[in-house]
Amino acid sequence: MENFFELAAEIFEVKPEEITMDTVFREEIEDFSSLMGFSLIVMMEDEYGVKVSVEEFLKCKTIGDLYRKCVQE
């Protein structure tokens, strides 16, 4: 899980300790953009081998939702 937070934090341009499983990334990450969202989708596929469609990604609200996609697939 720590690696996931580090990778996500890098994409969000924040420190890993600034995000939690409950962080609502679209609302709580300053300057969240579609480019960040796309980068998350690519990271999940590259690092975890999980393909997440845009539709599935849009259903995710929190960092925890994204993480669970990586560990459940």
N, C-alpha and C positions, 0 to 999 in steps of 0.2 A: 504494500500500500504506500509506503514511503516514496518509492520510485515514481508511482503514479502522481503523487502530490508534487514532487519535484518537477516532473515533466509538465503537468498542468500549470503550475506556478510560472514556469518559464514562458509558456504560451500567454498567460494572463499578465505577464510582466509584474508579478508580485513575489513576495517571499513565501516559501511553502507554509510557514507558520501563520500566514495571513488568511489561509483558506482551511475549511473543515469539510467534513462529509455533508454538513447541512448548509453550506454556502450556496445560495441561489445565484448561480454565476451570471445570468443575464441581467440581474438587478443589482447585485452586490459588487461585481467587478467593474471598476471604473473604466469607461471607454471600451466596454465589451463590443466586439464587432463580428460581422459574419466571417471575416478572415480568421479571427480567433476560433470561431466555431469550426470552420473547415480544417484548421490546424489541429484541433482536438480530434476530429474524425480521422485524419491522416495518422496522428500519433497513436490512436487506439489500434489502427490496423497494423502499423509498422512495429510497434512495441509489443502488442498483445495478440496480434493475428485475428482481431475481431473486426468484422465489417459491419459498420453501423450506417444504415441509410439516413438520408437527411430527415425523412419522416420520423424515424426512431429517435434521432438526435433531438428533434424539436419537442418530443415528448419528455425528454429529460429536463428536470428543473434544477437539480442540485449536483454538486460534485459527486456525492454518493451515488446518485442515479447513473452517472457516467462510469464510475468505478465498478458498480455492480454489473454493468454491461460487459466489462472486461473480464471479470472473474466468473461470470455465469455461462458465458458462451463456450 
